[in-house]
Amino acid sequence: MSPDTVLIYRDELLPLSQTFILSQAEAMSGFTPFYVGSRRVTGIEIPSDRCFFVNNGSWIGRYREVLFKVYGRVASAHLEVLARRTPRLVHAHFGTDGALALTLARGLRLPLIVTLHGFDVTASDDAARKSFYSHRKYPERRGSLIRYCSKVIAVSRFIAQKALQQGFRAENTVVHYIGVDVDRFQPIPRNAHESMVLFVGRLVDKKGCCYLIRAMAEIQRSAPEVELVIIGDGPLRRELEVEAKGSLRKYRFLGAQPSPIVHHWMGRARVFSVPSITADSGDAEGFGIVFAEAQAMGIPVASFASGGIPEAVAHGETGFLSPEKDWRSLARNIALLLRDEVLWNRMSERARQRMVEQFDLRTQTRLLEDIYRGVLAAP
């Protein structure tokens, strides 16, 4: 008997920054993932025989995408295509996408699960109304989502708390960490790590890259050989490049990179640092799977104690977390990890151990499948 099918909904399939969605889905053993979105985007390759797009790239496809997003209408032929897969439920990532997937779930008469990741419950409604279209519409659609949704998954306790503040029901909300593939993200020999600090993330306010540049300028005054490597792209890239050029001696911007390249640079880094902050919009880090990936490779973290990061990084055990925007404290912590070999070894070993014990992808995915089964067993 073949595993039951679950429709994995993500509006855009699939940006480079969201490898965690594909990793989680493909780690399932009791269910078969089938990916559904409004459109395909350049980024992560998904199985071509297990995906469906409302917009196939034609003018009719673009028209259907508008009907789907603006008016909540989906062609009956599209529903028939999905129904032939005999799906048992729909699992949408991000609250904004859950509000869109609501149309599919209702049309197919399936239960809906939504995972809340961050901006969907941390950004204010005022900020949402100035954002991209699906986010602008989200505040008015959120009530329908809350009423229909069978289960709400929060990626951290921090996100669960924010969800309750937005009106999501406590009895319907569960905290579940996505997890990291600890077999793929393995430590490498310690002598292979270079005198290098690695940043991986979108170049937006929330990720706090400007504070890392300031911290690295302080470090390079006494240790000019330490390099800062920045992987990621975004609206602040040009501004950050100008700041780095004026204050740093050794750095490089690599732009957005696929997962294998990120993995390669993690294997070379001595310290991992994404000093996320709470943006003016309220948007904050939900958990940060990239922190888990780095620690699984035995790389200690230096960051800020923002959002759900304290759940991903154990302060004083697997890294150091400073108050938000305190770049001087961040600089001291990075410098300490760079020069103290005994401390680095201890934190490296503990980081790996904690990821294996608490955030192994296979274990966490089995727990996710238990959530699925619980929803399917409910009346």
DRENTOR-479137 format. One record per residue: z, x, y of N, C-alpha, C in turn; residue in one letter. Coordinates in steps of 0.001 Angstrom, whole numbers, padded with zeros to 6 digits, always signed. Atoms other than C-alpha are relative to their C-alpha. Layout:
residues N
ZXYZXYZXYA/...
END
This chain:
residues 379
+000000+000852-001192+000000+000000+000000+000000+000886+001239M/+000119-000843-001192-001078+001485+003340+001087-000356+001006S/-001042+000262-001009+001453+001845+006185-000453-001040+001015P/+000297+000971-001052+001658-000887+008807-000534+000719+001237D/+000581-000565-001217-000319-000290+011995+000825-000409+001215T/-000645+000282-001279+001372-000025+015391-000970+000421+001094V/+000865-000316-001127-000668-000154+018587+000795+000789+001029L/-000642-000850-000995+000359+002724+020848-000773-000146+001300I/+000715+000238-001247-000501+001727+024401+000387+001013+001068Y/-000151-000834-001202-000974+004220+027230-001220-000272+000859R/+001091+000440-000863-003065+003146+030196-001148+000991+000016D/+001012-001048+000024-004917+006469+030392+000264+000894-001207E/-000142-000790+001222-005474+008248+027072-000809+001286+000127L/-001421-000260-000113-004264+010941+027346+000135+001268+000831L/-000135-001179-000853-003232+013370+030124+000627+001190-000736P/-000524-001223+000617-002407+016985+029228+001522+000046+000022L/-001455-000069-000149+001173+016487+030405+000742-000926-000959S/-000661+000994+000848+001850+013793+027783-000256+000232-001488Q/+000146-000327+001418+001518+015610+024477+001081-000654-000844T/-001116+000575+000750+004864+014099+023503-000358-001366-000585F/+000391+001318+000509+003224+010678+023055-000779+000151-001305I/+000788-000233+001210+000687+011960+020549+000860+000616-001100L/-000839-000664+001002+003229+014196+018798+000914-000992-000702S/-000891+000998+000598+005653+011328+018276-000759-000939-000923Q/+000755+000969+000795+003011+008920+017028-000526+000611-001294A/+000577-000631+001178+001386+011386+014640+001062+000476-000992E/-001088-000395+000901+004796+012311+013180+000506-001166-000845A/-000454+001161+000767+005245+008780+011831-000517+000055-001431M/+000402+000038+001406+005146+008360+008071-000052-001427-000538S/-000034+001382+000476+005926+004650+007635-000916-000925+000756G/+000909+000801-000808+003467+003414+010258-001220+000845+000361F/+001226-000667-000434-000096+004268+011265-000244-000310+001470T/+000238+000270-001425-000651+004703+015016-001474-000265+000286P/+001347+000287-000501-003718+003174+016651+000116-000046+001516F/-000196-000225-001431-004172+004188+020291-000876-000946+000821Y/+000689+000954-000865-005102+001643+022949+000273+000367+001452V/-000161-000280-001415-005712+002236+026642-001065-000697+000813G/+001021+000603-000847-007634+000980+029611-001222+000907+000113S/+001120-000938-000120-009743+004162+029748+000363+001336-000617R/-000174-001365+000482-010245+007631+028297-000002+000952+001199R/-000014-001019-001048-009364+010602+030506-000118+001372-000649V/+000076-001377+000489-009995+014318+030152+001410+000520-000205T/-001353-000484+000286-006959+015835+028504+000179+000262-001476G/-000334-000201+001409-005535+015577+024999-000960-000793-000878I/+000868+000690+000949-007886+014736+022142+000835-000897-000909E/-000661+000924+000910-006836+011695+020146-000985-000354-001113I/+000893+000293+001126-008225+010629+016738-001058-001039+000384P/+001086+000871-000453-011627+009079+017467-000124-001277-000826S/+000099+001183+000853-011352+006639+014554+001213-000913+000143D/-001205+000809-000196-007998+005316+015746+000287-000181+001497R/-000206+000235-001420-008514+004480+019404-000930-001089+000508C/+000782+001075-000606-009798+001653+021579+000260+000001+001501F/-000114+000008-001448-010496+001457+025320-000575-001297+000558F/+000509+001188-000686-010845-001647+027471-001261+000357+000768V/+001143-000485-000768-013224+000362+029671-000715+001073-000815N/+000750-000952+000819-015885+002078+027564-000875+000936+000825N/+000764-000876-000867-017403+003811+030585-001218-000652+000634G/+001143+000717-000568-020155+001276+031323+000465-000841+001194S/-000391+000852-001127-020254-001010+034362+000723-001249-000491W/-000713+001142+000579-019214-003880+032113+001426+000410-000361I/-001318-000504+000335-016328-001732+030890+000891+000091+001224G/-000790-000097-001234-015202-001079+034459+000409-001383+000489R/-000309+001385-000379-015402-004802+035185+001130-000557-000869Y/-001043+000490+000910-013307-005569+032110+001351+000645+000295R/-001253-000665-000362-010730-002997+033189+000638-000665+001213E/-000519+000698-001179-010402-004735+036558+000617-001337-000401V/-000535+001284+000468-009955-008113+034854+001332+000193-000728L/-001196-000273+000798-007372-006585+032532+001185+000365+000891F/-001104-000502-000823-005297-004823+035199+000402-000960+001112K/-000288+000842-001162-005602-007240+038087+000400-001416-000409V/-000208+001404+000345-005709-010610+036363+000653-000206-001370Y/-000640+000142+001300-004167-009876+032966-000861-000704-001019G/+000919+000638+000932-007265-010984+031092-000625+001045-000905R/+000640-000900+000956-008654-009372+027967-001006-000803-000809V/+001082+000699+000709-011904-010293+026233+000442-000367-001411A/-000354+000439+001356-011501-012297+023022-000596+000937-001044S/+000616-000946+000940-013894-009843+021355+000870+001240-000171A/-000893-001160+000078-011484-007018+022181+001230-000325-000846H/-001143+000402+000812-008576-008932+020707-000380-000051-001476L/+000453+000072+001392-010633-009509+017557-000126+001393-000605E/+000102-001383+000481-011340-005766+017269+001376+000529-000378V/-001356-000477+000274-007636-005009+017473+000645-000777-001137L/-000592+000819+001058-006659-007902+015199-000479+000442-001377A/+000512-000460+001291-008892-006496+012447+000790+001193-000529R/-000876-001098+000431-006508-003525+012354+001313-000513-000573R/-001234+000670+000452-003760-006018+011376+001260+000714+000493T/-001199-000670-000528-001179-004436+013711+001232-000877-000144P/-001272+000721+000111+002473-005390+013376+000732-000080+001329R/-000666+000024-001305+003654-004523+016882-000742+000890+000987L/+000563-000814-001075+002723-002932+020219+001127+000843+000582V/-000975-000903-000615+004552+000111+021579-000657+000639+001216H/+000553-000520-001251+003824+000910+025235+000914+001083+000563A/-000754-001063-000659+004888+004095+027026-000065-000197+001508H/-000218+000246-001426+006221+003687+030591+000048-001514+000268F/-000136+001406-000333+007318+000378+032061-001252-000576+000623G/+001235+000470-000625+004149+000126+034136-001042-000366-001054T/+000951+000278+001075+002085+000288+030947+000470-001163-000862D/-000525+001147+000736+004390-002172+029224-000413-001307+000640G/+000412+001208-000708+003545-004700+031917-001467-000322-000258A/+001406+000223+000341-000153-004201+031119-000154-000407-001464L/+000095+000284+001436+000318-004204+027340+000521-001384-000347A/-000511+001347+000202+002092-007534+027697-001141-000974-000298L/+001167+000861+000241-001356-009180+027832-000484+000119-001438T/+000450-000215+001377-002342-007615+024505+001001-000569-000998L/-001026+000476+000929+000966-008405+022822-000014-001526-000099A/+000050+001461+000006+000777-012035+023871-001270-000502-000690R/+001263+000438+000588-002891-012342+022918-000022+000165-001505G/-000037-000263+001444-002228-010900+019465+001239-000599-000662L/-001254+000594+000482+001147-012672+019133+000842+001030-000770R/-000753-001093+000607+002946-009411+018425+001224+000330+000839L/-001141-000488-000774+006348-008061+019397-000400+001236+000806P/+000295-001114-000895+006336-005513+022217+001236+000870+000174L/-001028-001004-000280+008402-002335+022508-000506+000864+001142I/+000405-000871-001104+008357-000273+025685+000986+001154+000115V/-000830-001175-000246+009636+003261+026226-000018+000298+001490T/-000149-000343-001416+010946+003995+029731+000238+001501+000098L/-000027-001462-000041+010412+007629+030697+000585+000593+001271H/-000462-000657-001222+011363+008188+034325-000317-000781+001253G/+000330+000623-001280+009552+007057+037465+000002-001518-000090F/+000085+001449+000165+009211+003547+036007+001321-000707+000284D/-001290+000623-000315+012936+002938+036500+000809+000782+001040V/-000748-000770-001010+014027+005663+038936-000588-000166+001394T/+000616+000189-001315+011509+005190+041776+000345-001387+000540A/-000349+001272-000629+012465+002453+044237-001203-000932+000016S/+001090+000967-000074+010438-000734+044447-000840+000221+001254D/+000765-000292-001216+009467+000191+048003-000988+001135-000251D/+000889-001119+000330+008039+003480+046711-001089-000459-000954A/+000985+000489+000962+006299+001653+043852-001138-000722+000716A/+001015+000780-000713+004476-000605+046301-000957+000873+000806R/+000873-000941-000704+002950+002491+047931-000690+000947-000986K/+000489-000899+001039+001932+004066+044616-001349-000485-000546S/+001246+000429+000625-001048+003612+042252+000085-001476-000395F/+000063+001456+000103-002176+000064+041448+001009-000578-001004Y/-000896+000556+001025-000251-000536+038199+001457+000109+000419S/-001370-000158-000482+002903+000797+039826+000279-000980+001138H/-000186+000959-001095+002380-001382+042905+000275-001396-000535R/-000164+001334+000575+002159-004465+040709+001241-000113-000883K/-001081-000009+000978+005039-003428+038478+001221-000810+000425Y/-001199+000778-000353+007957-004919+040508-000150-001497-000232P/+000162+001435+000185+006444-008406+040348-000250-000379-001457E/+000246+000279+001419+005533-008096+036653+001196+000360-000879R/-001108-000510+000797+008802-006531+035543+000805-001124-000650R/-000771+001106+000567+010567-009869+035033-000619-000536-001278G/+000687+000474+001204+007936-011039+032548+000156+000991-001142S/-000171-001027+001027+008180-007734+030714+001396-000066-000606L/-001385+000057+000486+011969-007982+030455+000202-001195-000916I/-000188+001210+000807+011775-011524+029099-000710+000085-001343R/+000795-000009+001233+009091-010819+026493+000357+001155-000928Y/-000155-001236+000772+009975-007308+025354+001049-000140-001103C/-000927+000087+001125+011600-007122+021915+001043+001105+000018S/-000924-001133-000060+013169-003708+022469-000437+000943+001110K/+000250-000976-001055+013457-001256+025356+000612+001321-000438V/-000466-001324+000388+013725+002442+024501+000111+000862+001256I/-000222-000916-001123+015217+004770+027125+000037+001419-000548A/+000104-001370+000521+014465+008470+026716+001261+000817+000236V/-001280-000685-000216+017986+009403+027873+001038-001030+000427S/-001057+000890-000487+021334+007877+028765-000182-000261+001490R/+000259+000145-001427+020438+008487+032389-001031-001092+000251F/+001041+001013-000161+017277+006375+032045+000505-001375-000422I/-000569+001282+000423+019181+003655+030173+000821-000624+001122A/-000805+000497-001122+021591+003366+033091-000890-000528+001117Q/+000936+000446-001033+018708+003115+035550-000695-001296-000406K/+000650+001211+000488+017057+000471+033373+000891-001220+000194A/-000928+001116-000172+020151-001715+033444+000090-000402+001464L/-000042+000293-001431+020220-001424+037230-001235-000770+000447Q/+001223+000730-000325+016660-002780+037272-000065-001375-000656Q/-000025+001326+000596+017616-005820+035227-000320-000057-001474G/+000217+000006+001441+016762-004734+031688+001322-000323-000697F/-001198+000504+000678+019196-006272+029200+000665+001078-000860R/-000742-001027+000737+021907-004043+027729-000157-000182-001508A/+000073+000247+001437+021722-005715+024304-001393+000284-000561E/+001372-000220+000413+017991-005024+024216-000459+001441+000225N/+000357-001358-000404+018089-001381+025336+000700+001014-000897T/-000549-001038+000867+018573+001665+023128-000453+001361+000512V/+000349-001369-000371+018654+005389+023904-000590+000700-001220V/+000646-000734+001092+016261+007419+021786-000729+001207+000572H/+000657-001229-000435+015259+011053+022328-001257+000220-000844Y/+001266-000147+000715+011628+011716+021424+000050+001142-001006I/-000106-001127+000923+012304+015121+019881-001141+000995+000161G/+000957-001099-000109+010380+018364+019533-000315+000525-001400V/+000432-000538+001288+008406+019858+016647+000582+001409-000161D/-000692-001288+000114+010830+022647+015717-000708+000947-000974V/+000792-000878+000865+008410+023952+013074-001094+000700+000804D/+001045-000594-000839+005711+024541+015666+000599+000882+001093R/-000642-000764-001075+008006+025713+018466+001109+000863-000616F/-000896-000919+000693+009594+028649+016683+000309+001207+000891Q/-000305-001238-000743+011408+031642+018204-000892+001145-000464P/+000742-001207+000332+009490+034912+018304+000942+001188+000136I/-000888-001174-000121+010941+038458+018075+000448+000224+001438P/-000559-000131-001344+013204+039133+021029-000706+001058+000836R/+000636-001077-000767+011401+042312+021986-001394-000386+000504N/+001308+000454-000471+008212+040274+022556+000097-000717+001343A/-000179+000686-001275+009708+038504+025576-000135+000976+001148H/+000248-000844-001153+008582+039909+028895+000952-000344+001141E/-000825+000253-001183+010374+040124+032217-000724-001041+000853S/+000800+001063-000595+008950+036778+033202+000740-001329-000034M/-000570+001345-000117+010124+033339+034361-001160-000987-000043V/+001091+000951+000202+007985+030382+033295+000360-001380+000529L/-000078+001383-000478+007476+027032+035048-001143-000774-000636F/+001041+000879+000551+005588+024202+033308+000261-001416+000501V/-000182+001352-000508+005113+020908+035094-001008-000336+001075G/+000883+000419-001088+003153+018883+037601+000535+000530+001325R/-000390-000556-001292+003174+020328+041094+000165-001137+001000L/-000395+001113-000858+004888+017402+042787+001437+000241+000436V/-001344-000203-000559+008116+017071+044770+001080+000031-001073D/-001073+000167+000983+010188+015989+041782+000257+001255-000823K/-000145-001165+000881+009571+019199+039821+000646+001200+000701K/-000793-001008-000708+011134+021372+042555-000524+001414-000048G/+000540-001357+000132+008767+024330+042223+000270+000849+001242C/-000246-000765-001227+009349+025314+045866+001355+000700-000047C/-001322-000622+000100+013013+026017+045057-000027+001191-000954Y/+000146-001127+000917+011997+028240+042175-000674+001178+000706L/+000657-001077-000751+009689+030227+044470+001010+000695+000906I/-001030-000607-000848+012577+030766+046880+000956+000853-000827R/-000906-000759+000868+014834+031851+044024-000657+001282-000485A/+000706-001188+000489+012203+034252+042704-000202+001035+001098M/+000098-000955-001111+011731+035798+046151+001286+000809+000110A/-001300-000693-000031+015440+036634+046100+000110+000983-001158E/-000087-000863+001179+015217+038079+042595-000905+001218+000141I/+000970-001088-000073+012139+040176+043315+000339+001038+001068Q/-000425-001012-000972+013822+041926+046227+000639+001192-000694R/-000660-001086+000738+015860+043915+043708-000668+000269-001349S/+000684-000170+001288+013694+043400+040603-001461-000414+000147A/+001387+000376-000289+010029+043428+041733-000880-000135-001234P/+000811+000078+001216+008806+043721+038133+000045-001377-000654E/-000128+001334+000594+009918+040149+037287-001122-000895+000527V/+001140+000828-000385+006927+037820+037289+000322-001481-000144E/-000072+001452+000098+006769+034090+037961-001364-000525-000438L/+001226+000614+000491+004153+032186+035933+000144-001511+000114V/-000046+001438-000257+003395+028608+036987-001176-000668-000700I/+001015+000781+000709+001516+026277+034624+000118-001452+000464I/-000006+001376-000473+000542+022918+036058-000860-000146+001237G/+000822+000289-001172-001449+021253+038791+000562-001236+000678D/-000474+001163-000728-000890+018598+041399-000251+000133+001482G/+000306+000032-001433-001055+017689+045081+000644+001117+000813P/-000682-001042-000753+001340+020470+046133-000480+001408-000342L/+000388-001339+000466-000543+023329+044495-000368+000929+001156R/+000435-000864-001093-002211+024668+047623+001180+000431+000858R/-001185-000302-000808+001026+024478+049617+000895+001020-000692E/-000853-000916+000755+002962+026262+046873-000644+001381-000127L/+000693-001285+000070+000312+028962+046535+000162+000775+001302E/-000190-000651-001303+000597+029684+050264+001425+000544+000113V/-001391-000444-000052+004394+029882+049994+000219+001215-000896E/-000159-001126+000920+004201+032178+046971-000657+001263+000553A/+000708-001153-000557+001670+034452+048667+000809+000672+001106K/-000758-000545-001109+003972+034873+051640+001358+000559-000367G/-001373-000415+000316+007188+035542+049737+000156+000732-001328S/-000146-000603+001327+006513+036796+046184-000879+001232-000158L/+000748-001221+000280+005335+040141+044891-000846-000131-001275R/+000669+000082+001292+004328+039182+041363+000067-001440-000499K/+000032+001402+000415+003215+035695+040388-001431-000354-000407Y/+001327+000530+000300+000315+033679+039003+000078-001509-000209R/+000167+001439+000209-000800+030035+039059-001114-000180-001021F/+000982+000159+001067-002599+029070+035846-000630-001382-000046L/+000525+001359+000038-003262+025402+036595+000456-000751-001238G/-000335+000787+001198-002987+022662+033977-000625+000658-001224A/+000456-000675+001212-003298+024045+030457+000314-000860-001223Q/-000285+000735+001244-003531+022549+026946+001227+000566-000698P/-001246-000359+000680-000544+022698+024653-000016+001381-000653S/-000024-001337+000607-001610+025854+022728+000194+001124+001016P/-000165-001025-001029-001811+027844+025965+001431-000004+000522I/-001402+000094-000426+001580+026552+027112+000900+000657-001036V/-000765-000585+001099+002973+027528+023713-000066+001527+000054H/+000185-001457-000089+001541+031037+024126+000883+000601+001096H/-000784-000544-001110+003212+031553+027496+001498-000182-000217W/-001415+000153+000341+006514+030163+026260+000455+001150-000888M/-000347-001102+000889+006420+032844+023599+000192+001321+000731G/-000124-001238-000761+006210+035511+026307+001147-000028+001004R/-000980+000133-001089+008796+034150+028763+001401+000407-000424A/-001406-000358+000189+012335+035376+029113+000914-001146+000437R/-000777+001121-000535+013622+032404+031134-000955-001149+000294V/+000777+001186-000329+012329+028852+031448+000677-000725+001155F/-000596+000639-001173+012831+027121+034796-000926-001043+000598S/+000627+001083-000745+011711+023740+036093+001141-000687+000757V/-001175+000506-000731+014277+022971+038819-000258-001364+000639P/+000310+001346-000474+013639+019248+039110+001087-000532+000923S/-000909+000638-000947+015208+017221+041902-000268-001504+000000I/+000263+001412-000245+015509+013562+042867-000874-000101+001238T/+000941+000089-001113+012486+012852+045051+000449-001058+001002A/-000349+000972-001038+012684+010833+048260-000230-001428-000480D/+000289+001331+000539+011217+007891+046334+001076-000486-000972S/-000988+000310+001030+014174+008020+043921-000417+000510-001367G/+000512-000493+001278+011974+009376+041126+000770+001234-000445D/-000796-001101+000546+013973+011712+038875-000419+000287-001434A/+000357-000426+001349+013562+013599+035610+000713-000858-001028E/-000609+000861+001011+014092+011267+032665+000698+000775-001092G/-000557-000872+001037+014692+013936+030046-000643+001384+000101F/+000723-001266-000104+012019+016618+030145-000203+000641-001360G/+000232-000519+001342+010589+017289+026692-000352+001474+000023I/+000375-001412-000099+009301+020648+027926+001236+000896-000049V/-001246-000754+000124+012935+021804+028204+000360+000176-001472F/-000299-000061+001430+013382+020980+024524-000945+000962-000711A/+000969-000903+000619+010197+022851+023576+000365+001457+000262E/-000379-001374-000339+011300+025984+025412+001236+000433-000778A/-001236-000352+000706+014764+025909+023865-000231+000136-001500Q/+000312-000132+001421+013321+025370+020390-000568+001377-000305A/+000528-001357+000156+011573+028718+020924+001041+001058+000362M/-001072-000936-000280+014911+030252+021837-000001+000536+001416G/+000049-000440-001392+014288+030502+025578+001084-000727+000794I/-001021+000637-000843+017360+029852+027766-000626-000599+001258P/+000512+000747-001144+016891+027498+030712+000867+000236+001224V/-000697+000031-001289+017814+027796+034379-000635-001119+000808A/+000557+001154-000696+017410+024530+036285+001077-000626+000866S/-000976+000783-000747+019185+021907+038370+000541-001107-000898F/-000615+001084+000767+021563+019305+036967-000456-001330+000583A/+000631+001179-000601+019223+016454+037882-000441-000971-001081S/+000488+001026+000919+018481+013168+036126+000522+000187-001408G/-000389-000134+001399+018467+013471+032343+000004+001425-000507G/+000044-001397+000451+018213+017284+032265+001302+000444-000671I/-001228-000404+000691+021937+017728+031404+000105-000493-001438P/+000024+000432+001391+021198+015823+028181-000922+000884-000833E/+000922-000894+000701+018361+018200+027297+000536+001417-000074A/-000507-001371-000103+020124+021412+028354+001525-000026+000065V/-001457-000070+000018+023760+022158+027500+000438+001123+000939A/-000394-000992-001000+025138+023897+030596+001036+000966-000566H/-000911-001028+000494+026817+027170+029701-000199+000354-001457G/+000276-000270+001410+025547+026995+026112-001442+000430-000231E/+001429-000285+000216+021745+026921+026197-000710+000338+001310T/+000561-000323-001303+021216+027593+029889+001000-000292+001091G/-000854+000262-001161+022609+027136+033368-000641-001063+000877F/+000472+001078-000861+022319+024036+035563+000774+000035+001312L/-000596-000063-001332+022966+024328+039293-000113-001359+000690S/+000184+001228-000784+023437+021538+041846-001424-000072+000552P/+001359+000190-000510+020160+020062+043066-000229+000759+001304E/+000492-000697-001188+018319+022195+045655+000764+001287+000327K/-000757-001232-000241+020826+025060+045402-000775+001180-000596D/+000884-001028+000532+018163+027729+045002+000694+001360-000099W/-000735-001274+000089+020604+030589+045609+000764+000085-001323R/-000673+000045+001294+022683+029519+042607-001019+000127-001130S/+001081-000119+000983+019429+029125+040657-000420+001452-000152L/+000385-001419+000032+018493+032702+041589+001036+000833-000738A/-001064-000764+000681+021857+034025+040416-000039-000235-001502R/+000030+000312+001432+021552+032238+037084-001205+000639-000689N/+001180-000643+000579+018013+033485+036472+000233+001498-000131I/-000255-001441+000021+019039+037033+037371+000976+000374-001112A/-000979-000267+001058+021999+036825+034985-000668-000037-001373L/+000690+000091+001287+019769+035728+032105-000986+001145-000203L/+000944-001111+000102+017317+038491+032880+000682+001322-000354L/-000628-001319+000162+019847+041338+032857+001062+000068-001101R/-001106-000019+000962+022619+040284+030423-000542-000284-001404D/+000603+000123+001327+021271+040919+026925+000883-000781-000962E/-000924+000691+000903+024381+039693+025104+000002-001494+000286V/+000016+001406-000397+024443+036439+027061-001325-000647-000411L/+001313+000559+000333+020708+035918+026577-000111-000258-001502W/+000075+000169+001455+020952+036431+022813+000838-001184-000463N/-000878+001099+000396+023855+034014+022517-000615-001355+000369R/+000587+001260-000442+022143+031299+024545-001308-000296-000737M/+001246+000184+000740+018833+031849+022775+000269-000590-001376S/-000333+000486+001334+020405+031326+019360+000544-001429+000043E/-000585+001330-000108+022391+028300+020504-001054-001040+000403R/+001063+000912-000417+019323+026754+022179-000817-000451-001208A/+000760+000320+001200+017349+026933+018959+000808-000885-000948R/-000864+000751+000914+020255+025649+016884+000170-001445+000472Q/-000218+001351-000531+020867+022666+019178-001243-000861-000129R/+001221+000774+000136+017225+021609+019132-000219-000439-001447M/+000160+000331+001417+017112+021747+015327+000981-001090-000412V/-001041+000941+000412+020360+019805+014977-000144-001371+000654E/-000058+001257-000751+019844+017146+017635-001349-000561+000437Q/+001258+000463-000578+016190+016938+018650-001217+000293-000869F/+001126-000244+000902+014042+017592+015581-000931-001214-000009D/+000974+001084-000134+010853+015535+015903-000048-000892-001237L/+000080+000818+001217+010767+014418+012261+001201-000946-000103R/-001204+000837+000061+014344+013167+012345-000044-001102+001045T/+000036+000981-001078+013888+011449+015694-001069-001059-000238Q/+001061+000974+000263+010662+009799+014574+000407-000964-001102T/-000521+000922+001011+012352+008398+011483+000902-001045+000662R/-000869+000943-000717+014900+006835+013839-000841-001007+000792L/+000897+000914-000703+012053+005385+015902-000557-001041-000963L/+000542+000945+000982+010561+003831+012777+001063-001009-000433E/-001091+000950+000275+013962+002286+012059+000084-001057+001098D/+000026+000966-001104+013779+000678+015499-001135-000995-000224I/+001129+000882+000306+010337-000697+014588+000391-001024-001069Y/-000342+000889+001114+011648-002115+011336+001026-001043+000427R/-000990+000947-000488+014599-003698+013091-000643-001125+000823G/+000718+001007-000792+012270-005485+015508-000796-000928-000929V/+000815+000817+000909+009985-006662+012682+000861-000905-000888L/-000878+000800+000852+012955-007947+010673+000684-001129+000771A/-000661+001016-000824+014261-010024+013592-000772-001301-000060A/+000702+001302+000012+013452-013756+013725-001086-000040+001068P/
END
